Amino acid sequence: MSDVFIGRQPILDRDMHVFAYELQFHQGLNPNQQTLEATIELIKKTEEEIGFRSIVGEHNVLLSLPKELISKEHLSNFDNYKQLVLEIPNNVTKDVEVLRSLKELKAEGAGVALHDFIDDDSSIKLATICDYVKIDTEAHTEMQMKKMLESLHAKGVKVIAEKVETEEMFNYLKKLGFDYFQGYFFTNPIVINGQKLTGNKLTLLQLLSKVNDPNTDFQELSNIISQDVALSHKLLVAINNPAAMIPIRVESVADALKYMGLKRLKFWVNMLMLSSMEEVPQELLTTSLMRAKFCELLADASGHHNDKDAFFLVGLFSTLGAFFRTPIEEIVAEMPLADELNDALVNKVGVKGEALKVLMNIEQANNTLRSLHFDGLGMGQIGNSFMAANAWAQQVISS
């Protein structure tokens, strides 16, 4: 079978809250007549082993399928059509079977999104049956986009901006009037060169540095947590959540260490400190967790078992520049990380840096996906790790 895997990109609203996740089906270098069969099998396998609901949480799912698979028969794994938005190409105006299936699925509550609206007769006609349309922001001038937005909004259609790669682009497109924005732009915030970390952010970074210093033992970690009443409270609440599966009620940091271990306790402290930062979209924390787990899974699958904790840390810290709105090289300069971790985070070199490059290629859904590989792992294995990491991150956030 052709090597097919599922990619995922968040779609955020004007307030940077997640509206939906798009699931995209990518194929390898040599697609053939078996690609559809491989895609069908992948949908079934993903639902059985991971679960689509686990991957997207309670959010809508925008599904980008080959048009041949747009039917109730092939979407039987989705039990709630009301959270499903089907993405259609702009060349199906005469495809009677697809249009009939869309009508049937809409009657069940599914939404429809038109991919790559280009303001021609076909797109305009299809837009009348759609709830959303997507516009490639790199393919049109500002004047063209303004005209399309005005026309579509007059019809009650919401408009999704594609290929939004930076916060600066997000702000520009938001001002133009787009409703939703697709991409990992929130990991590329506006950074003011020369601006130094001050106040709470500097204190938090110093705290992160101390927590993640390999020489920090339990007693030191306990002292750090105890000095921050809010952090202590959040930690105990999180640990006593049923999802943490701790057999007793934990009343102190000492109890937490007994039942969690130093490594797991450090992870929770990291997550809670990052989640406390103001003016940061929650999806940034979700992405940090997903990246951490993805890098750990790659390490495990490729034979780097003894180094998977370091892979996890590289993934988790790869978004620190976005959290602190400071270049990542300035962030790691303040942290007691090994040279190989610094090189991976700053220069994307070494095996851990290669893992980050693979991850970012998946996030950006660019053309290099057709030849995706990592240290002996193929496209399918990498894709499975990406989906599993997304499901894990959603679970952690929800619990």
C-alpha positions as MATLAB code, in Angstrom:
seq = 'MSDVFIGRQPILDRDMHVFAYELQFHQGLNPNQQTLEATIELIKKTEEEIGFRSIVGEHNVLLSLPKELISKEHLSNFDNYKQLVLEIPNNVTKDVEVLRSLKELKAEGAGVALHDFIDDDSSIKLATICDYVKIDTEAHTEMQMKKMLESLHAKGVKVIAEKVETEEMFNYLKKLGFDYFQGYFFTNPIVINGQKLTGNKLTLLQLLSKVNDPNTDFQELSNIISQDVALSHKLLVAINNPAAMIPIRVESVADALKYMGLKRLKFWVNMLMLSSMEEVPQELLTTSLMRAKFCELLADASGHHNDKDAFFLVGLFSTLGAFFRTPIEEIVAEMPLADELNDALVNKVGVKGEALKVLMNIEQANNTLRSLHFDGLGMGQIGNSFMAANAWAQQVISS';
ca = [
       0.000    0.000    0.000;
       0.985    3.640   -0.438;
       2.501    5.243    2.633;
      -0.221    7.529    3.971;
      -0.386    9.394    7.250;
      -2.542   12.004    8.955;
      -1.326   15.509    9.714;
      -3.085   17.943   12.022;
      -3.231   21.738   12.118;
      -5.126   23.953   14.565;
      -7.612   26.561   13.350;
      -7.968   29.452   15.804;
     -10.566   32.209   16.076;
      -9.934   35.950   16.359;
      -9.257   35.604   20.098;
      -6.712   32.808   19.517;
      -9.042   30.142   20.904;
      -9.166   26.811   19.068;
     -12.161   26.564   16.758;
     -11.211   23.276   15.105;
      -8.379   20.990   14.122;
      -7.927   20.071   10.487;
      -6.904   16.480    9.838;
      -5.047   16.182    6.537;
      -4.203   12.979    4.715;
      -0.725   12.973    3.173;
       0.684   10.372    0.804;
       4.209    9.245    0.001;
       6.408    9.697   -3.037;
       4.752    6.993   -5.141;
       0.958    7.241   -4.855;
      -0.920    4.646   -6.875;
      -4.347    3.109   -7.245;
      -4.021    1.665   -3.753;
      -3.789    5.088   -2.082;
      -7.530    5.235   -1.413;
      -7.489    1.770    0.131;
      -4.532    2.791    2.287;
      -6.374    5.921    3.419;
      -9.505    3.938    4.309;
      -7.410    1.466    6.281;
      -5.587    4.320    8.062;
      -8.877    5.947    9.103;
     -10.055    2.642   10.558;
      -6.749    1.932   12.291;
      -6.500    5.434   13.765;
      -9.997    5.250   15.219;
      -9.377    1.787   16.692;
      -5.918    2.484   18.168;
      -6.088    6.179   19.104;
      -9.566    7.549   18.416;
     -10.293   10.706   16.469;
     -12.033   12.234   19.466;
      -8.819   11.758   21.463;
      -6.855   13.626   18.800;
      -9.079   16.732   18.670;
     -10.628   16.713   22.136;
     -13.985   18.487   22.284;
     -13.194   20.715   19.317;
     -14.597   20.532   15.804;
     -12.704   18.435   13.290;
     -12.219   19.727    9.766;
     -11.585   16.670    7.620;
      -9.624   16.984    4.398;
     -10.326   13.717    2.551;
      -9.993   12.586   -1.062;
     -13.361   13.434   -2.626;
     -13.990    9.734   -3.336;
     -14.244    9.146    0.421;
     -16.817   11.845    1.171;
     -19.777    9.628    2.067;
     -21.509    8.220    5.146;
     -20.101    4.806    4.270;
     -16.513    5.976    4.684;
     -17.249    8.257    7.640;
     -18.946    5.657    9.819;
     -16.121    5.995   12.368;
     -17.371    9.503   13.222;
     -20.355    9.099   15.511;
     -21.092   12.806   15.892;
     -21.463   14.601   12.563;
     -22.279   17.879   14.315;
     -18.597   18.346   15.177;
     -17.482   17.327   11.690;
     -16.679   19.820    8.930;
     -15.973   18.268    5.526;
     -13.479   20.065    3.318;
     -14.231   19.863   -0.409;
     -12.128   20.861   -3.435;
     -13.358   23.665   -5.696;
     -13.835   21.392   -8.731;
     -16.802   19.228   -7.701;
     -19.658   21.321   -9.115;
     -20.500   18.547  -11.616;
     -19.663   15.603   -9.359;
     -23.195   14.378   -8.642;
     -22.174   11.632   -6.188;
     -20.104   13.980   -4.014;
     -22.837   16.634   -3.985;
     -25.452   14.030   -3.048;
     -23.266   12.766   -0.192;
     -22.682   16.311    1.051;
     -26.420   16.970    1.134;
     -26.963   13.779    3.119;
     -24.164   14.556    5.577;
     -25.328   18.155    6.056;
     -28.763   16.810    6.936;
     -27.045   14.818    9.715;
     -25.458   18.006   11.082;
     -22.056   18.073    9.360;
     -20.593   21.351    8.144;
     -18.913   21.949    4.785;
     -15.779   23.984    4.045;
     -14.620   24.886    0.551;
     -10.882   24.576    0.025;
      -8.981   27.233   -1.936;
     -11.734   29.718   -2.815;
     -10.555   31.695   -5.855;
     -13.592   33.839   -6.774;
     -14.383   32.023  -10.025;
     -17.776   30.663  -11.106;
     -17.139   27.205   -9.632;
     -16.045   28.537   -6.223;
     -18.894   31.041   -6.035;
     -21.452   28.337   -6.841;
     -20.020   25.898   -4.280;
     -19.814   28.605   -1.613;
     -23.624   28.724   -1.552;
     -23.726   25.235    0.025;
     -20.800   25.827    2.378;
     -20.588   27.054    5.951;
     -16.923   28.017    5.587;
     -14.478   28.752    2.806;
     -10.683   28.736    2.955;
      -8.515   31.313    1.213;
      -4.826   30.818    0.457;
      -3.456   34.104    1.773;
      -0.244   33.760   -0.246;
      -2.110   33.543   -3.559;
      -4.078   36.813   -3.481;
      -3.505   40.533   -3.115;
      -4.979   42.529   -0.256;
      -7.537   44.075   -2.617;
      -8.640   40.651   -3.872;
      -8.984   39.286   -0.334;
     -11.034   42.300    0.791;
     -13.411   41.823   -2.145;
     -13.813   38.092   -1.439;
     -14.363   38.659    2.277;
     -17.060   41.246    1.647;
     -18.871   38.989   -0.822;
     -18.664   35.856    1.355;
     -19.688   37.587    4.568;
     -22.725   39.011    2.759;
     -23.756   35.375    2.101;
     -23.271   34.448    5.774;
     -20.167   32.340    5.054;
     -17.289   32.315    7.553;
     -13.796   32.627    6.067;
     -10.672   30.728    7.137;
      -7.226   32.145    6.332;
      -4.729   29.450    5.329;
      -0.932   29.542    5.664;
      -0.860   31.900    8.635;
       2.718   31.490    9.827;
       3.431   34.401   12.186;
       1.601   36.504   14.753;
       2.293   39.533   12.575;
       0.444   37.870    9.675;
      -2.389   36.903   12.054;
      -2.839   40.515   13.150;
      -2.806   41.736    9.533;
      -5.376   39.160    8.364;
      -7.530   39.750   11.434;
      -7.657   43.443   10.549;
      -8.707   42.521    6.992;
     -11.709   40.685    8.429;
     -10.945   36.943    8.366;
     -12.919   34.873   10.891;
     -10.531   31.968   11.484;
      -6.805   31.372   11.050;
      -5.041   28.093   10.279;
      -1.475   27.298   11.196;
       1.084   27.408   14.003;
       1.444   31.217   13.912;
       1.102   31.385   17.715;
       4.495   29.645   18.003;
       6.057   32.577   16.086;
       5.132   35.675   18.112;
       6.238   39.233   17.480;
       9.594   39.709   19.215;
      11.044   43.134   19.935;
      14.784   42.916   19.369;
      16.869   43.944   22.320;
      13.997   43.749   24.802;
      15.166   42.107   28.012;
      13.207   39.765   30.224;
      12.002   41.595   33.300;
       9.844   41.085   36.365;
       7.667   38.003   36.556;
       8.915   36.487   33.284;
      12.542   36.597   34.393;
      11.616   35.103   37.763;
       9.623   32.340   36.034;
      12.490   31.526   33.658;
      14.918   31.327   36.562;
      12.472   28.996   38.290;
      12.203   26.812   35.173;
      15.978   26.705   34.991;
      16.301   25.532   38.565;
      13.539   22.932   38.265;
      15.135   21.427   35.158;
      18.725   21.515   36.359;
      19.745   17.816   36.397;
      21.470   18.489   39.734;
      18.252   19.668   41.411;
      17.224   16.967   43.872;
      13.909   16.433   45.616;
      14.679   18.639   48.612;
      15.592   21.591   46.391;
      12.508   21.039   44.218;
      10.343   20.856   47.334;
      11.765   24.160   48.571;
      11.140   25.823   45.200;
       7.522   24.700   45.108;
       6.865   25.535   48.758;
       7.969   29.143   48.234;
       5.179   29.644   45.686;
       1.786   29.187   47.352;
      -0.171   29.367   44.076;
       2.097   26.793   42.417;
       1.853   24.457   45.418;
      -1.934   24.640   45.347;
      -2.150   24.046   41.567;
       0.238   21.095   41.829;
      -1.751   19.372   44.552;
      -5.035   19.956   42.710;
      -3.559   18.478   39.511;
      -2.051   15.475   41.271;
      -5.337   14.692   43.040;
      -7.250   14.706   39.781;
      -8.547   11.144   39.152;
      -6.748   11.132   35.784;
      -3.397   11.219   37.625;
      -4.231    7.780   39.084;
      -2.583    8.393   42.459;
      -3.919    5.782   44.953;
      -4.280    8.206   47.909;
      -5.121   11.852   48.415;
      -1.834   13.762   48.216;
      -1.563   16.448   50.901;
       2.070   17.520   50.520;
       4.917   17.759   48.033;
       6.648   14.954   49.962;
       3.674   12.671   49.285;
       3.741   13.731   45.633;
       7.340   12.595   45.235;
       6.582    9.275   46.941;
       3.856    8.404   44.438;
       5.091   10.187   41.307;
       8.881   10.205   41.330;
      11.152   13.170   40.637;
      10.890   13.008   36.837;
       7.080   13.024   36.731;
       6.881   15.692   39.424;
       9.215   17.957   37.426;
       6.986   17.506   34.381;
       3.905   18.665   36.300;
       5.769   21.668   37.718;
       6.943   22.619   34.210;
       3.430   22.388   32.815;
       1.818   24.340   35.634;
       4.391   27.130   35.465;
       3.937   27.526   31.710;
       0.140   27.419   32.001;
       0.266   30.285   34.515;
       1.698   32.727   31.970;
      -0.698   35.508   30.985;
      -1.629   36.513   27.430;
      -0.548   33.130   26.063;
      -3.057   31.070   24.033;
      -3.798   27.689   25.605;
      -3.021   26.036   22.285;
       0.631   26.985   22.817;
       0.728   24.792   25.923;
      -1.053   21.985   24.050;
       1.518   22.280   21.256;
       4.390   22.192   23.765;
       3.068   18.975   25.262;
       2.443   17.458   21.840;
       5.989   18.315   20.717;
       7.477   16.846   23.878;
       5.609   13.560   23.533;
       6.275   13.340   19.798;
      10.038   13.697   20.301;
       9.932   11.112   23.091;
       8.010    8.652   20.886;
      10.487    9.174   18.026;
      13.352    8.453   20.410;
      11.709    5.260   21.593;
      10.778    4.037   18.100;
      14.226    4.753   16.638;
      16.248    3.023   19.346;
      17.256    6.028   21.471;
      15.558    4.538   24.530;
      18.100    5.771   27.054;
      17.848    9.341   25.767;
      14.088    9.743   25.491;
      13.843   12.049   28.536;
      16.191   14.499   26.814;
      14.127   14.244   23.599;
      11.007   15.021   25.656;
      12.649   18.087   27.193;
      13.774   19.411   23.800;
      10.228   19.137   22.473;
       8.746   20.782   25.567;
      11.208   23.669   25.507;
      11.028   24.249   21.736;
       8.176   26.737   22.304;
       9.770   28.717   25.142;
      10.615   31.545   22.744;
       6.889   31.959   22.088;
       5.979   31.813   25.776;
       8.496   34.509   26.685;
       8.425   36.437   23.366;
      12.199   36.254   23.353;
      14.587   34.572   20.866;
      15.149   30.964   21.877;
      18.927   31.462   21.987;
      18.470   34.035   24.771;
      16.162   31.684   26.640;
      18.519   28.697   26.619;
      21.436   30.929   27.599;
      19.657   31.343   30.945;
      19.145   27.612   31.429;
      21.572   24.902   32.594;
      21.042   22.669   29.567;
      23.617   20.331   28.031;
      25.328   21.598   24.871;
      23.563   19.049   22.674;
      20.159   20.259   23.922;
      21.163   23.879   23.303;
      22.277   23.010   19.757;
      19.053   21.142   19.088;
      16.872   24.039   20.285;
      18.833   26.877   18.702;
      20.363   25.375   15.552;
      18.205   22.251   15.003;
      21.335   20.080   14.750;
      22.133   16.638   16.121;
      19.630   13.802   16.350;
      17.345   15.816   18.664;
      17.505   18.792   16.331;
      16.569   16.497   13.439;
      13.536   15.348   15.425;
      12.454   18.981   15.798;
      12.911   19.589   12.057;
      10.743   16.579   11.233;
       8.105   17.840   13.633;
       8.063   21.344   12.160;
       7.750   19.947    8.641;
       4.647   18.052    9.773;
       3.217   21.146   11.459;
       3.730   23.285    8.368;
       2.380   20.548    6.074;
       4.931   21.443    3.404;
       6.116   19.469    0.391;
       8.926   17.705    2.269;
       6.279   15.463    3.833;
       6.424   13.270    0.756;
       9.897   12.103    1.753;
       9.574   12.280    5.527;
      11.933   10.050    7.514;
      13.862   10.015   10.784;
      16.742    7.760   11.784;
      15.370    4.655   10.085;
      11.691    5.477   10.630;
       9.372    5.865    7.659;
       6.529    8.244    6.988;
       3.850    5.951    8.411;
       5.646    5.364   11.720;
       6.338    9.075   12.124;
       2.705    9.887   11.382;
       1.490    7.393   13.984;
       3.755    9.005   16.588;
       2.414   12.451   15.661;
      -1.215   11.370   16.103;
      -0.460    9.555   19.377;
       1.356   12.654   20.692;
      -1.622   14.866   19.822;
      -4.014   12.518   21.628;
      -1.757   12.444   24.690;
      -1.516   16.250   24.808;
      -5.293   16.607   24.559;
      -5.724   14.135   27.407;
      -3.255   15.962   29.658;
      -4.889   19.339   28.991;
      -8.406   18.026   29.577;
      -7.426   16.341   32.856;
];
